[in-house]
Amino acid sequence: MDTQTLTPAIWLRALDDPALRDLPFKIETNAYDQLVLSPHKPRHTFAQKRLTELLDARVEGEGVAYAELAVETSEGIKVPDVVWI
């Protein structure tokens, strides 16, 4: 399956845009294919790291915790703070 056929063009352009690479923002899209930028503070990043550590240490079975993994939804591309896969 070609992921580029499923992924909105606006998201692919954002991934390729050098001006968006080092922003201190979470970048998502909404249901209208608009980019949504959400700034966060350093304490947010510290909390994400702690949550991923706790998930990795305490959840039994196969899987890994990740911070800010892009997920395609019916409402656009969302970037949850922490996910378990």
Z-matrix of the N, CA and C atoms (Angstrom, degrees):
N
C 1 1.450
C 2 1.530 1 108.23
N 3 1.303 2 117.67 1 131.47
C 4 1.458 3 123.85 2 179.45
C 5 1.524 4 109.13 3 -86.02
N 6 1.328 5 117.34 4 111.97
C 7 1.461 6 120.12 5 -177.10
C 8 1.519 7 112.37 6 -66.56
N 9 1.326 8 117.63 7 -24.20
C 10 1.460 9 118.68 8 179.56
C 11 1.522 10 111.93 9 -68.07
N 12 1.321 11 118.60 10 -24.55
C 13 1.468 12 119.80 11 177.87
C 14 1.524 13 110.51 12 -75.92
N 15 1.340 14 117.97 13 -22.11
C 16 1.453 15 121.38 14 179.90
C 17 1.527 16 112.83 15 -93.61
N 18 1.312 17 116.86 16 -26.39
C 19 1.451 18 121.88 17 -173.52
C 20 1.522 19 110.54 18 -86.41
N 21 1.345 20 116.81 19 132.33
C 22 1.464 21 119.62 20 179.52
C 23 1.529 22 111.72 21 -58.51
N 24 1.312 23 115.80 22 143.07
C 25 1.460 24 121.73 23 -178.52
C 26 1.524 25 111.61 24 -58.45
N 27 1.320 26 117.47 25 -36.67
C 28 1.468 27 120.30 26 -179.56
C 29 1.528 28 110.46 27 -60.67
N 30 1.329 29 118.02 28 -37.29
C 31 1.463 30 121.61 29 179.80
C 32 1.520 31 110.37 30 -68.73
N 33 1.317 32 117.20 31 -42.80
C 34 1.465 33 120.83 32 178.71
C 35 1.522 34 110.90 33 -62.85
N 36 1.340 35 117.44 34 -40.01
C 37 1.465 36 120.63 35 177.12
C 38 1.525 37 110.43 36 -64.84
N 39 1.327 38 117.28 37 -40.42
C 40 1.464 39 120.67 38 179.23
C 41 1.527 40 110.54 39 -62.87
N 42 1.323 41 117.62 40 -41.11
C 43 1.457 42 120.88 41 179.58
C 44 1.518 43 111.79 42 -63.67
N 45 1.323 44 116.93 43 -33.13
C 46 1.462 45 121.49 44 -177.92
C 47 1.529 46 113.78 45 -88.77
N 48 1.321 47 118.54 46 -9.35
C 49 1.463 48 122.05 47 -175.44
C 50 1.526 49 110.76 48 -80.22
N 51 1.348 50 118.33 49 113.28
C 52 1.468 51 120.05 50 -178.58
C 53 1.528 52 112.96 51 -61.60
N 54 1.319 53 118.45 52 -26.49
C 55 1.462 54 121.54 53 -179.55
C 56 1.531 55 112.07 54 -69.49
N 57 1.329 56 117.76 55 -19.59
C 58 1.464 57 121.38 56 -177.89
C 59 1.528 58 113.32 57 -99.62
N 60 1.320 59 118.24 58 -2.41
C 61 1.467 60 121.08 59 -172.70
C 62 1.520 61 114.87 60 -68.51
N 63 1.313 62 118.55 61 -39.51
C 64 1.464 63 120.16 62 -172.75
C 65 1.522 64 113.16 63 -114.16
N 66 1.314 65 117.18 64 26.92
C 67 1.456 66 120.18 65 178.18
C 68 1.525 67 110.94 66 -73.47
N 69 1.331 68 117.60 67 146.40
C 70 1.469 69 119.88 68 175.85
C 71 1.526 70 111.22 69 -85.20
N 72 1.324 71 116.53 70 42.30
C 73 1.452 72 122.92 71 -176.39
C 74 1.510 73 109.70 72 -128.23
N 75 1.308 74 115.38 73 152.55
C 76 1.457 75 121.63 74 167.17
C 77 1.522 76 105.02 75 -85.13
N 78 1.321 77 118.06 76 132.97
C 79 1.467 78 121.75 77 179.60
C 80 1.517 79 108.16 78 -111.40
N 81 1.330 80 115.72 79 126.35
C 82 1.461 81 122.79 80 176.97
C 83 1.527 82 107.85 81 -134.42
N 84 1.319 83 116.48 82 174.39
C 85 1.466 84 121.16 83 170.03
C 86 1.527 85 107.75 84 -120.60
N 87 1.320 86 115.25 85 159.72
C 88 1.465 87 118.92 86 176.35
C 89 1.523 88 109.44 87 -109.16
N 90 1.309 89 117.13 88 -174.35
C 91 1.469 90 122.15 89 -176.86
C 92 1.530 91 112.19 90 -65.96
N 93 1.339 92 117.67 91 -13.30
C 94 1.465 93 121.94 92 -179.56
C 95 1.523 94 111.71 93 -101.99
N 96 1.348 95 117.07 94 16.55
C 97 1.470 96 123.35 95 -178.57
C 98 1.522 97 112.72 96 57.13
N 99 1.330 98 116.66 97 35.11
C 100 1.463 99 121.71 98 174.49
C 101 1.526 100 108.21 99 -102.84
N 102 1.341 101 115.63 100 145.25
C 103 1.458 102 118.87 101 175.17
C 104 1.514 103 109.82 102 -74.71
N 105 1.325 104 115.85 103 139.85
C 106 1.460 105 122.76 104 177.64
C 107 1.528 106 106.64 105 -123.33
N 108 1.335 107 117.01 106 120.90
C 109 1.460 108 121.61 107 -179.99
C 110 1.514 109 109.04 108 -106.16
N 111 1.321 110 116.53 109 128.26
C 112 1.464 111 121.54 110 -178.40
C 113 1.527 112 109.33 111 -124.43
N 114 1.330 113 117.67 112 107.53
C 115 1.468 114 119.12 113 178.68
C 116 1.529 115 110.78 114 -72.65
N 117 1.313 116 115.89 115 151.24
C 118 1.453 117 119.04 116 173.23
C 119 1.527 118 109.95 117 -140.40
N 120 1.312 119 115.25 118 157.98
C 121 1.456 120 122.48 119 -176.41
C 122 1.533 121 110.04 120 -92.01
N 123 1.345 122 116.88 121 161.54
C 124 1.470 123 119.83 122 179.63
C 125 1.529 124 113.49 123 -54.47
N 126 1.332 125 118.47 124 -34.88
C 127 1.477 126 119.02 125 -179.50
C 128 1.527 127 111.29 126 -62.69
N 129 1.332 128 116.72 127 -28.25
C 130 1.464 129 121.67 128 175.84
C 131 1.533 130 109.37 129 -62.30
N 132 1.324 131 116.63 130 -45.71
C 133 1.464 132 121.45 131 179.84
C 134 1.525 133 110.56 132 -64.32
N 135 1.334 134 117.68 133 -39.85
C 136 1.457 135 120.75 134 177.84
C 137 1.530 136 110.93 135 -62.16
N 138 1.331 137 116.34 136 -40.91
C 139 1.465 138 120.95 137 179.00
C 140 1.534 139 110.57 138 -65.43
N 141 1.327 140 117.23 139 -40.93
C 142 1.463 141 120.58 140 177.65
C 143 1.520 142 110.91 141 -59.69
N 144 1.324 143 116.21 142 -45.79
C 145 1.467 144 119.66 143 -179.93
C 146 1.524 145 110.48 144 -60.73
N 147 1.316 146 116.57 145 -44.87
C 148 1.468 147 120.14 146 -179.89
C 149 1.533 148 111.13 147 -62.40
N 150 1.335 149 116.91 148 -41.90
C 151 1.465 150 120.36 149 179.04
C 152 1.525 151 111.63 150 -64.06
N 153 1.328 152 117.31 151 -42.16
C 154 1.471 153 119.02 152 178.86
C 155 1.523 154 110.22 153 -64.77
N 156 1.332 155 117.68 154 -39.11
C 157 1.471 156 120.62 155 177.17
C 158 1.530 157 111.34 156 -62.27
N 159 1.340 158 116.02 157 -44.69
C 160 1.465 159 119.70 158 179.64
C 161 1.522 160 111.83 159 -63.53
N 162 1.323 161 116.88 160 -43.39
C 163 1.465 162 119.61 161 178.39
C 164 1.522 163 111.05 162 -61.82
N 165 1.326 164 116.83 163 -47.36
C 166 1.469 165 120.20 164 -179.88
C 167 1.526 166 111.38 165 -60.41
N 168 1.332 167 117.09 166 -36.24
C 169 1.463 168 121.28 167 -176.43
C 170 1.524 169 113.06 168 -80.03
N 171 1.329 170 117.72 169 -30.77
C 172 1.471 171 119.45 170 -169.22
C 173 1.522 172 116.16 171 -111.65
N 174 1.317 173 118.12 172 -20.27
C 175 1.466 174 119.00 173 -179.24
C 176 1.520 175 108.25 174 -83.77
N 177 1.334 176 115.14 175 126.48
C 178 1.460 177 120.25 176 -179.13
C 179 1.528 178 110.04 177 -85.60
N 180 1.304 179 114.99 178 152.70
C 181 1.454 180 120.04 179 177.69
C 182 1.511 181 112.09 180 96.69
N 183 1.319 182 113.96 181 -177.03
C 184 1.462 183 121.00 182 -178.95
C 185 1.517 184 110.56 183 -70.50
N 186 1.300 185 116.86 184 142.72
C 187 1.454 186 121.04 185 175.13
C 188 1.507 187 112.61 186 147.27
N 189 1.325 188 114.60 187 164.59
C 190 1.459 189 122.52 188 -179.86
C 191 1.516 190 107.98 189 -143.47
N 192 1.327 191 116.54 190 142.87
C 193 1.462 192 121.62 191 176.02
C 194 1.529 193 109.34 192 -90.98
N 195 1.315 194 115.74 193 139.88
C 196 1.463 195 122.19 194 177.72
C 197 1.518 196 109.44 195 -131.62
N 198 1.319 197 116.23 196 149.36
C 199 1.460 198 121.99 197 173.82
C 200 1.521 199 108.83 198 -102.49
N 201 1.316 200 116.24 199 134.57
C 202 1.463 201 124.74 200 173.58
C 203 1.533 202 113.92 201 52.52
N 204 1.300 203 115.29 202 58.40
C 205 1.461 204 122.07 203 175.70
C 206 1.522 205 107.85 204 -95.94
N 207 1.316 206 117.63 205 124.32
C 208 1.467 207 121.51 206 -178.45
C 209 1.526 208 110.59 207 -66.45
N 210 1.340 209 115.37 208 134.51
C 211 1.458 210 122.36 209 -178.58
C 212 1.525 211 107.84 210 -130.37
N 213 1.330 212 116.38 211 127.05
C 214 1.461 213 120.03 212 177.80
C 215 1.529 214 108.98 213 -83.10
N 216 1.340 215 116.73 214 126.26
C 217 1.459 216 122.68 215 178.98
C 218 1.524 217 109.14 216 -125.82
N 219 1.309 218 116.67 217 175.19
C 220 1.464 219 120.15 218 176.74
C 221 1.529 220 111.68 219 -69.00
N 222 1.328 221 117.03 220 -15.09
C 223 1.469 222 122.55 221 178.97
C 224 1.527 223 112.24 222 -101.72
N 225 1.311 224 118.02 223 12.37
C 226 1.462 225 121.55 224 -179.64
C 227 1.516 226 111.63 225 113.72
N 228 1.324 227 116.16 226 -171.23
C 229 1.454 228 122.12 227 178.32
C 230 1.525 229 107.54 228 -85.32
N 231 1.320 230 116.09 229 122.74
C 232 1.468 231 121.93 230 179.30
C 233 1.516 232 108.24 231 -114.64
N 234 1.317 233 116.28 232 150.82
C 235 1.450 234 121.90 233 179.54
C 236 1.527 235 108.63 234 -125.71
N 237 1.336 236 117.22 235 88.34
C 238 1.464 237 120.19 236 179.78
C 239 1.532 238 110.57 237 -60.66
N 240 1.314 239 116.34 238 150.07
C 241 1.464 240 120.63 239 179.08
C 242 1.521 241 111.17 240 -59.28
N 243 1.332 242 117.05 241 -45.87
C 244 1.462 243 122.39 242 -179.97
C 245 1.528 244 107.98 243 -143.97
N 246 1.331 245 116.53 244 138.44
C 247 1.473 246 121.23 245 175.77
C 248 1.528 247 109.25 246 -130.75
N 249 1.315 248 114.95 247 157.20
C 250 1.470 249 121.91 248 173.65
C 251 1.515 250 107.06 249 -117.48
N 252 1.328 251 115.83 250 124.52
C 253 1.469 252 120.46 251 -178.71
C 254 1.513 253 108.44 252 -125.24
